[in-house]
Amino acid sequence: MKEKIFLIEKIIVHLVVLLGLIVMIAPFLWMLSTSFKSTKAIFRFPPDWIPNNPTLINYTKLFQTLDFLTPFKNTIIVAFSITTLSLLICSMAGYAFAKFQFPGRDKLFLGLLGTLMIPGQITMIPVFLLLKKLGLLNSYLGLILPGLASAFSIFFMRQFIRTIPDELLEAARIDGASELYIFFKIILPLCKPALATLGIFNFTGSWNSFLWPLIIATDEKMYTLPVAIANLGGQYQTEYGLQMAGAVIVVLPVIIVFLMAQKYFIRGITLSGLKG
Amino acid sequence: MKKDIKVPLLFLAPALVLMLIFMILPIFVSFYLSLTDFNVFALVDWSKAKFIGLENYRKLLNDELFWKALKNTLYFVAIGVPCAIIFSLSFAILLNRPDIIGRNLFRVGFYLPHITTTVAIAVVWKWVLNPRYGILNWALSLFGITGPSWLGDPRWAMPAIIMLVVWKGLGYNIIIFLAGLQNIPEHLYEAAQIDGANRWQQLFHITIPLLRPTTFFVTVMTLIGYLQLFAEPYMLTDGGPLNSTLSIVLYMYRQGFKFFNLGYASAIAYVLFGIIFVATLIQMKFRDEEIQY
């Protein structure tokens, strides 16, 4: 009897989470399906989940007429630059905080953590004005520079580098290794798991970023994918197929990266969640 | 540990310089800007901006649209945060059961919306919420319910946005809750079982009380995130209908980057900062009193 109750309970629990899963992924499946539909097929009710006559017209229009290749290229350039440069800069700072003793270190570190609670909207306007003055609106530099140094990344790297034994560094110093050599040839290789986690985090973050590119990139040539898609919504309001195709293009790379690296993702989340 | 200031400073320099230029100084500049009438004319020639003291803040007090935005944001937070916590906690507890088959698949599936850009999500949801052709009202019609015109109705537009935002963040919170659940010592459950406590008693007397630090953390982080609501209403409704989804950040964006009232927009940003600051202080105060087990 008790066994039977447990079995029923088990089935109910699985049904509930399965229902939850369906609610979570249904919009994605619908997005994919709609992106292959002609305008006529989109306005069919009840909706078809699998397009009757799948068409690539939305994708060809996106790339040929609307030149989505440019925002795609921009997003790749910006996301890759932010990811790699930020990893370098923040692991350098993390190393300094983890492995050196200097006056004011702990206060500086605390102040750094304090900036975590500053909402981005506060800094947005002055940075916009500064970049305008420097003529960096509508430039890669304008999109990249403000995103490079992050308190969270420095904190994350410091936590990891602290676990590297001091003896290792001392031994290298006795062997006459320079500080740069130690950083690039000992610290960074040992940090691979942390760099991977943080890198994936930063990559998806900058790939998806919207408000800042929206402000800085006012010229079509500098649009990133999210901005280009937002504009698509304004100009081609009723062309849902086109909008869905755009959504697929910006979402798909991130989903692929996520599926390949979900182990790192989960680690990053738990770390950021519990120790932030 | 090495005690030499030159080397660490060299490693710190790039990060510190960037932080100083793009983070620390702007915080102060922003406050100063909020005390000026910096507008579209000053954009061309900075010297055109005049110091006006607290005038922007005084104007905010009498700005009906700002109060509307504030009220909308608080409404969004008041409904959205509890929904987010209840759903993610429930699913985390279910997914934490040892007898769940395919836990990893569920984790990945639930997490999917969180990693994807809001802009794309919003495009898709606009279509999901379409009153005539959308799947939401189609799904409701299967149960004989006629769904509302979600984004066209001032009463339903904010609930629709809440739905989207809660849906999007669910996976993230679930993972944090799962990590918290794994920290609860197994022996407590064993002891409770020996004492004859059933599942519900275990849930209410062990799981939920011991999860309190995690719940608290998730609540405050969600709250801070929700106070900064922007992309969803920007994309879905542009604040409408009848300003029913105008949020604080959307209003700030409008004032700052559409009308270029950058002084006024800075004042809005500072009010938002004040609210978030208070939320953070409350969190820190409670964190010190965190229960130990």
Contacts between the chains, C-beta under 8 A, distances in Angstrom:
chain1	res1	chain2	res2	distance
A	10	B	99	5.8
A	13	B	94	5.5
A	13	B	97	6.4
A	13	B	100	7.2
A	14	B	100	7.3
A	14	B	101	6.9
A	16	B	94	6.3
A	17	B	91	6.7
A	17	B	94	5.4
A	17	B	95	6.4
A	17	B	100	7.1
A	17	B	106	5.6
A	20	B	91	5.8
A	20	B	106	7.8
A	20	B	110	6.8
A	21	B	105	7.8
A	21	B	106	5.8
A	21	B	109	4.5
A	21	B	110	6.8
A	23	B	167	7.2
A	24	B	109	5.4
A	24	B	110	5.3
A	24	B	112	6.3
A	24	B	113	6.2
A	24	B	167	7.1
A	24	B	170	7.0
A	24	B	171	7.3
A	25	B	109	5.5
A	25	B	112	6.3
A	26	B	135	6.8
A	27	B	113	7.7
A	27	B	121	7.5
A	27	B	124	5.0
A	27	B	125	6.6
A	27	B	128	5.5
A	27	B	135	7.8
A	28	B	112	6.6
A	28	B	113	7.9
A	28	B	116	7.9
A	28	B	124	7.5
A	30	B	124	6.9
A	30	B	127	7.4
A	30	B	128	6.9
A	30	B	135	5.8
A	31	B	120	7.7
A	31	B	123	7.9
A	31	B	124	4.5
A	34	B	127	6.7
A	42	B	133	7.2
A	43	B	133	5.7
A	44	B	133	7.9
A	45	B	132	6.8
A	45	B	133	5.6
A	45	B	138	7.1
A	46	B	138	5.6
A	47	B	133	6.8
A	47	B	135	6.2
A	47	B	138	6.1
A	89	B	14	4.7
A	89	B	15	5.1
A	89	B	18	7.0
A	90	B	15	6.2
A	92	B	11	4.4
A	92	B	12	7.3
A	92	B	14	6.6
A	92	B	15	6.8
A	93	B	11	6.5
A	93	B	12	5.2
A	93	B	14	7.6
A	93	B	15	3.7
A	93	B	16	7.3
A	95	B	11	5.6
A	96	B	7	8.0
A	96	B	8	4.0
A	96	B	9	7.6
A	96	B	11	4.0
A	96	B	12	4.6
A	97	B	12	7.8
A	99	B	1	6.9
A	99	B	2	7.3
A	100	B	1	6.8
A	100	B	2	5.6
A	100	B	3	7.7
A	100	B	4	7.4
A	100	B	7	6.6
A	100	B	8	3.7
A	100	B	11	7.8
A	101	B	1	4.6
A	101	B	2	6.9
A	101	B	3	4.8
A	102	B	3	7.2
A	102	B	4	7.6
A	102	B	5	4.8
A	102	B	8	5.1
A	102	B	9	7.4
A	103	B	5	7.0
A	105	B	8	7.7
A	112	B	19	7.3
A	115	B	19	7.1
A	115	B	23	5.6
A	115	B	24	7.3
A	117	B	224	7.7
A	117	B	276	6.8
A	117	B	277	6.9
A	117	B	280	4.5
A	118	B	23	7.1
A	118	B	27	6.2
A	118	B	273	7.1
A	119	B	224	7.7
A	119	B	227	7.8
A	119	B	228	5.8
A	119	B	269	7.6
A	119	B	272	6.2
A	119	B	273	5.8
A	119	B	276	5.5
A	120	B	228	7.6
A	121	B	228	6.8
A	121	B	249	5.8
A	121	B	252	6.0
A	121	B	269	4.6
A	121	B	272	6.1
A	121	B	273	7.7
A	122	B	26	7.0
A	122	B	27	5.8
A	122	B	30	5.1
A	122	B	269	5.1
A	122	B	270	7.1
A	122	B	272	7.9
A	122	B	273	5.2
A	123	B	22	6.5
A	123	B	23	5.8
A	123	B	26	3.8
A	123	B	27	6.4
A	123	B	30	6.6
A	124	B	26	8.0
A	124	B	256	7.6
A	124	B	269	7.3
A	125	B	26	7.8
A	125	B	30	5.9
A	125	B	33	6.2
A	125	B	256	5.8
A	125	B	262	5.2
A	125	B	265	6.0
A	125	B	266	5.3
A	125	B	269	6.9
A	126	B	25	7.3
A	126	B	26	3.8
A	126	B	29	3.9
A	126	B	30	5.2
A	126	B	33	6.6
A	127	B	22	5.6
A	127	B	26	5.4
A	128	B	257	7.8
A	128	B	262	7.9
A	129	B	29	7.9
A	129	B	43	7.9
A	129	B	46	8.0
A	129	B	262	7.1
A	130	B	21	7.5
A	130	B	26	7.7
A	132	B	43	7.4
A	145	B	18	7.2
A	145	B	22	6.9
A	146	B	22	4.5
A	148	B	18	5.3
A	149	B	14	7.4
A	149	B	15	4.6
A	149	B	16	7.8
A	149	B	18	3.7
A	149	B	19	4.7
A	149	B	22	7.0
A	149	B	23	7.3
A	151	B	19	7.5
A	154	B	15	6.1
A	166	B	1	6.6
A	173	B	2	7.9
A	179	B	7	5.1
A	179	B	10	7.7
A	179	B	11	7.9
A	183	B	11	7.2
A	204	B	115	5.4
A	207	B	117	7.2
A	208	B	115	7.7
A	208	B	116	7.1
A	208	B	117	3.7
A	208	B	118	7.2
A	208	B	119	8.0
A	210	B	117	6.7
A	210	B	118	6.3
A	210	B	119	5.5
A	210	B	231	5.3
A	211	B	230	6.1
A	211	B	231	6.9
A	211	B	253	7.4
A	214	B	257	8.0
A	215	B	257	5.6
A	225	B	117	7.7
A	226	B	117	5.1
A	226	B	118	7.9
A	226	B	119	4.1
A	226	B	120	7.4
A	227	B	119	7.9
A	229	B	119	5.2
A	229	B	120	6.2
A	229	B	123	6.2
A	230	B	119	5.3
A	230	B	234	7.6
A	230	B	235	6.2
A	232	B	123	7.8
A	233	B	122	7.9
A	233	B	123	6.0
A	233	B	126	7.4
A	233	B	235	6.4
A	240	B	127	5.3
A	243	B	123	4.6
A	243	B	126	7.9
A	243	B	127	7.7
A	244	B	123	6.9
A	244	B	124	6.8
A	244	B	127	7.1
A	246	B	120	7.4
A	246	B	123	7.0
A	247	B	119	7.9
A	247	B	120	3.7
A	247	B	121	7.8
A	247	B	123	4.8
A	247	B	124	5.6
A	248	B	120	8.0
A	250	B	116	7.9
A	250	B	117	5.6
A	250	B	119	7.2
A	250	B	120	5.0
A	251	B	116	4.6
A	251	B	117	6.9
A	251	B	120	4.8
A	254	B	115	5.5
A	254	B	116	5.9
A	254	B	117	7.4
A	255	B	112	6.8
A	255	B	115	7.2
A	255	B	116	6.9
A	258	B	108	7.8
A	258	B	111	7.6
A	258	B	112	7.4
A	258	B	115	5.0
A	259	B	108	7.1
A	262	B	107	7.9
A	262	B	108	5.8
A	262	B	111	7.7
A	265	B	111	7.3
A	265	B	115	7.5
A	266	B	107	7.2
A	266	B	175	6.1
A	269	B	172	6.5
A	269	B	175	4.8
A	269	B	176	6.7
A	270	B	175	6.6
A	270	B	176	6.9
A	270	B	179	4.3
A	273	B	175	7.2
A	273	B	176	3.8
A	273	B	179	6.6
A	273	B	217	7.2
A	273	B	218	7.7
A	273	B	221	7.8
A	274	B	176	7.0
A	274	B	179	6.0
A	274	B	180	7.5
A	274	B	214	7.6
A	274	B	217	7.6
A	276	B	221	7.7
